[in-house]
Amino acid sequence: MMPWFEDSEAQVVCAILTSAGYQALFVGGCVRNALLGEPVSDYDLATDAPPKKIMDLFEKAGLEVVPTGIKHGTVTVIFGGKPYEVTTFRRDVETDGRRAVVAFSTDVVEDAARRDFTMNALYATAAGQVIDPLGGLLDLWARRVRFVGDAAQRIAEDYLRVLRFFRFYAWYGDKAQGIDVEGLAACADAIDGLAGLSRERVGSELKKLLGATDLAPAVAAMARVGVLGKILPGADDRALSMLVHLEEGCASHWRVRLAVLGGSSNDLRLSRAEARDLAMLREVVESTDSPAALGYRLGAALGADAVLVRAVLLEHALPEGWQTEVERGANAKMPVTAGDLISNVQGLALGKRLKEIERRWLASDLRARRDELLG
């Protein structure tokens, strides 16, 4: 069932367009995921209404409209606290590998022809009728990630599509069937074009790729054709399969995968917090801290990630009960406080004494009692 069937706001948004004589078609990820039975997080709509007409119609209906990308035909309608991106059908006039000059269209086939992959060139009406201008349904059911039309031309329109190709294969591709060879060859030929992309776009796309559950085949293909080395110099994907195996039953996180891949992440434009967490995960390989100590030092989530990274990179088995131990450490409080020492030690010496006691407490696997530590 299409999730928008029971979404009254989504139905109203469509009705505002169709009652004025225009098409209102759900498009892209929401259609793809609905057909696959995957979660749908937001709705994108395509229409033959011109951008200014879209704004007119929704403003007259009393809805908030934001011209988020009106030059490219996109406005965002806010209704019921949710954003709906509504975009006029388009065709590309000129591209430089990073951005496109578009012309507006009234033809859904022209709009489909400028999309990246056939499984994303699917449309559906508010009533759930699927419109498939390019035969994308067959690829979707086969879980085959295939460029629309000529792969090289699609990539030349936006070189980020190289990374999107591997990301979609990681998330939606049939690994038993293998990666599309024409698309892979086109990506290999387009490696130099990645240099023109902003580091923010590359970093964002890589994080999405690394969040996929079964990512090892996709990253191996990236490494094989040189894409991985281009965006993450020095990375080594060979340990990813072991990580995926060890992660079974755990919530996977892109930072764990990036820590295991290694390589230089300086150009990924990570936030300060992300860069700090990544550095901690890479440093922990040299640590002898127990899972409980890692939980205490890093917190439950990052501590669990650290145990996984260390096990993978050192090729060790995960310690028995490690998740419970990480939680124990994350909830632990050192039994000795500054107040216990202040009558005897002050100033810099107090801090030094506290650190020495904490070191002994951690060495005891967080089990030493207060009287033992003060004795």
Secondary structure as GFF3:
##gff-version 3
##sequence-region A 1 375
A	DSSP	three_ten_helix	3	6	.	.	.	ID=ss1
A	DSSP	alpha_helix	8	18	.	.	.	ID=ss2
A	DSSP	beta_strand	25	27	.	.	.	ID=ss3
A	DSSP	alpha_helix	29	36	.	.	.	ID=ss4
A	DSSP	beta_strand	43	47	.	.	.	ID=ss5
A	DSSP	alpha_helix	51	60	.	.	.	ID=ss6
A	DSSP	beta_strand	64	69	.	.	.	ID=ss7
A	DSSP	three_ten_helix	70	72	.	.	.	ID=ss8
A	DSSP	beta_strand	74	79	.	.	.	ID=ss9
A	DSSP	beta_strand	82	88	.	.	.	ID=ss10
A	DSSP	beta_strand	90	95	.	.	.	ID=ss11
A	DSSP	beta_strand	100	104	.	.	.	ID=ss12
A	DSSP	alpha_helix	108	113	.	.	.	ID=ss13
A	DSSP	three_ten_helix	118	120	.	.	.	ID=ss14
A	DSSP	beta_strand	123	124	.	.	.	ID=ss15
A	DSSP	beta_strand	130	131	.	.	.	ID=ss16
A	DSSP	alpha_helix	136	141	.	.	.	ID=ss17
A	DSSP	alpha_helix	151	157	.	.	.	ID=ss18
A	DSSP	alpha_helix	160	172	.	.	.	ID=ss19
A	DSSP	alpha_helix	181	189	.	.	.	ID=ss20
A	DSSP	three_ten_helix	191	196	.	.	.	ID=ss21
A	DSSP	alpha_helix	199	210	.	.	.	ID=ss22
A	DSSP	alpha_helix	216	225	.	.	.	ID=ss23
A	DSSP	alpha_helix	227	231	.	.	.	ID=ss24
A	DSSP	alpha_helix	240	246	.	.	.	ID=ss25
A	DSSP	alpha_helix	254	261	.	.	.	ID=ss26
A	DSSP	three_ten_helix	266	268	.	.	.	ID=ss27
A	DSSP	alpha_helix	272	283	.	.	.	ID=ss28
A	DSSP	three_ten_helix	284	286	.	.	.	ID=ss29
A	DSSP	alpha_helix	291	298	.	.	.	ID=ss30
A	DSSP	alpha_helix	300	313	.	.	.	ID=ss31
A	DSSP	alpha_helix	322	331	.	.	.	ID=ss32
A	DSSP	three_ten_helix	338	340	.	.	.	ID=ss33
A	DSSP	alpha_helix	347	363	.	.	.	ID=ss34
A	DSSP	alpha_helix	370	374	.	.	.	ID=ss35
###
